[in-house]
Amino acid sequence: MGARGHSHPWYVNGKLWKLDVRRLTGLKKDDPKILSITGSVDCLYNHDTVEGGKTAVICESALCAISGEQEAGDLAAFVATADLARTSLHGSSILSKLHLPLSPLT
């Protein structure tokens, strides 16, 4: 049997853009824990939950966004950037398409 893990589907406008698999077993020393399935396209995790007038919380990982959504999904939209945080060109272009005022938490 192959490595075990759980999947994180990423949707934009109801269409699957990316599928990540977080591997839980079968890892060697420098193996990445999260792999994107071939053909996946970088986007914001939970993109479709962002609505005008609703607070958006930008998280580092899909798992953090899932946790936030479970605890406070009625108060805010929780999105994740994952690899986009490391690539400012792509991240800023996607974030700019949200047309939301961004402000730091104080």
NORDA-V647114 format. One record per backbone hydrogen bond with DSSP energy under -0.5 kcal/mol. NH is the residue of the N-H (numbers start at 1). CO is the residue of the C=O. E is the energy in kcal/mol with one decimal. If there is no record, write none. Layout:
nh={NH/NH}
co={CO/CO}
e={E/E}
This chain:
nh={6/8/10/12/15/17/18/20/21/22/23/23/24/25/31/35/37/40/41/45/47/47/48/49/50/54/55/57/58/59/59/65/66/67/68/69/70/71/72/73/75/76/77/78/79/79/80/81/82/84/85/86/87/87/88/91/92/93/94/95/96/97/97/98/99}
co={22/20/18/15/12/10/10/8/35/6/21/33/4/4/28/21/19/37/17/80/11/44/11/46/47/51/75/77/56/57/79/61/62/63/64/65/66/67/68/69/72/72/55/76/57/77/45/59/60/81/82/83/83/84/86/87/88/89/90/91/92/93/94/95/96}
e={-1.8/-2.7/-3.1/-2.4/-1.8/-3.1/-1.6/-2.1/-2.9/-2.9/-0.8/-3.5/-4.0/-1.5/-1.5/-2.4/-3.0/-2.0/-2.8/-2.6/-0.5/-1.3/-0.5/-2.3/-1.7/-1.8/-0.5/-3.3/-0.6/-0.6/-3.6/-2.0/-2.7/-2.1/-2.6/-2.6/-2.2/-1.9/-3.1/-1.8/-1.9/-1.5/-3.2/-0.5/-2.6/-0.6/-1.2/-1.9/-1.2/-2.6/-1.4/-1.2/-0.7/-0.7/-0.6/-2.7/-2.9/-1.5/-2.1/-2.8/-2.4/-0.8/-0.6/-1.4/-0.9}
